[in-house]
Structure formats: C-alpha cells, structure tokens
C-alpha cells in the first residue's frame, strides 16, 4: 500500500474530471490544487470537502467530516485515512466533442 505525501494533478490531457490513482493518504500530506481546478474528497458517497486552488497540508481540521472516518492506523507517527479524491477542471473548454 503506497501512502502519498504530495498529491497533485497536472491535467496534461485536459480531462474534465480525474480520480486520483490512490485512495490512501497521510495526515500532513501536501495537496496542490492548481488554478482552474478543484479537489473533492469523497468517502462512502459523501462529499467530505472541496478544495479551491492553493497548497494545503492535509489535517483532520481541514476536512472536518473526514475525522469520523479516520482509521486507527499510524504510519511514521501520522494517521492514514482512505477516501476517493477527484480533481475537477473548472476552466472553459470550448472544443469538446461529446459524440452526440
């Protein structure tokens, strides 16, 4: 199980939405949300929090609803938790072909 310490999405292929490949994160992980993006944490179908562009150090205070889902595991003195993370591109994309 890989625990991510820096979490970001470069969006080189101009996807509208991208699920992060890992679902296990440490508290104190660094989340980087670039301009034109939002990051959404989801656990059991419930949105835990939405992050606007910026740099964040993930702590349970940053994601209040996450604290009730944190597992009692420790990794190097930090808690780990599991959640789905989606990056959403919020820029206007006029050249999309929808195939309809």
C-alpha positions as CSV (number, residue, x, y, z in Angstrom):
1,X,0.0,0.0,0.0
2,X,1.5,3.3,-1.1
3,X,0.7,6.4,1.0
4,X,1.0,9.6,-0.9
5,X,2.9,12.6,0.5
6,X,2.4,15.1,-2.3
7,X,-0.9,15.0,-4.1
8,X,-1.4,16.9,-7.4
9,X,-2.9,16.6,-10.9
10,X,-1.2,18.2,-13.8
11,X,-4.1,17.6,-16.3
12,X,-1.9,17.4,-19.4
13,X,-4.6,15.6,-21.4
14,X,-7.3,18.3,-20.5
15,X,-9.6,15.9,-18.7
16,X,-12.8,17.4,-17.2
17,X,-12.5,15.1,-14.1
18,X,-9.8,12.8,-12.9
19,X,-9.9,10.4,-10.0
20,X,-6.6,10.3,-8.2
21,X,-5.0,6.8,-8.5
22,X,-4.5,6.3,-4.8
23,X,-7.1,6.3,-2.0
24,X,-4.8,6.2,1.0
25,X,-3.4,9.4,2.3
26,X,-1.5,10.5,5.4
27,X,-2.3,13.5,7.5
28,X,0.4,16.0,6.8
29,X,0.3,15.1,3.0
30,X,0.6,18.1,0.8
31,X,-2.3,18.8,-1.6
32,X,-1.6,21.1,-4.5
33,X,-4.7,22.3,-6.4
34,X,-3.7,24.3,-9.5
35,X,-5.5,27.3,-11.0
36,X,-8.6,26.1,-12.9
37,X,-9.0,23.0,-10.7
38,X,-10.9,21.9,-7.6
39,X,-10.2,18.9,-5.5
40,X,-13.1,16.9,-4.0
41,X,-12.7,14.2,-1.2
42,X,-15.4,11.6,-1.1
43,X,-16.0,8.8,1.4
44,X,-18.9,6.3,1.1
45,X,-20.6,8.5,-1.5
46,X,-20.5,11.6,0.8
47,X,-18.5,14.7,-0.2
48,X,-16.2,15.4,2.7
49,X,-14.6,18.6,1.4
50,X,-13.9,20.7,-1.7
51,X,-10.5,22.5,-2.0
52,X,-10.1,25.5,-4.3
53,X,-6.7,26.4,-5.9
54,X,-3.8,26.5,-3.5
55,X,-1.4,24.5,-1.4
56,X,-2.7,22.6,1.6
57,X,-1.3,20.4,4.3
58,X,-4.0,17.8,5.0
59,X,-5.1,17.6,8.6
60,X,-8.3,16.4,10.0
61,X,-9.1,20.0,10.8
62,X,-9.0,20.8,7.1
63,X,-11.5,18.0,6.3
64,X,-13.9,18.1,9.4
65,X,-16.2,15.3,8.1
66,X,-13.2,13.1,7.5
67,X,-12.3,12.8,11.2
68,X,-15.2,10.4,11.8
69,X,-13.8,8.1,9.0
70,X,-10.2,8.0,10.0
71,X,-8.8,4.6,10.6
72,X,-6.7,4.0,13.8
73,X,-3.6,3.2,11.8
74,X,-0.4,5.1,12.1
75,X,2.4,5.3,9.7
76,X,5.6,7.0,11.0
77,X,3.6,8.9,13.6
78,X,1.0,10.2,11.2
79,X,-2.6,8.9,10.8
80,X,-3.5,7.5,7.4
81,X,-7.0,7.6,6.0
82,X,-8.8,6.3,3.0
83,X,-11.0,8.5,0.7
84,X,-11.6,9.0,-3.0
85,X,-10.1,12.2,-4.4
86,X,-11.3,13.7,-7.6
87,X,-9.7,16.7,-9.4
88,X,-12.2,18.7,-11.4
89,X,-11.1,21.1,-14.2
90,X,-13.1,24.3,-13.9
91,X,-11.7,26.1,-17.0
92,X,-13.9,26.7,-20.0
93,X,-13.3,24.1,-22.7
94,X,-15.0,25.1,-25.9
95,X,-13.6,22.5,-28.2
96,X,-15.1,19.4,-26.6
97,X,-16.7,16.8,-28.8
98,X,-19.5,15.0,-26.9
99,X,-20.2,12.4,-29.6
100,X,-23.9,13.0,-29.7
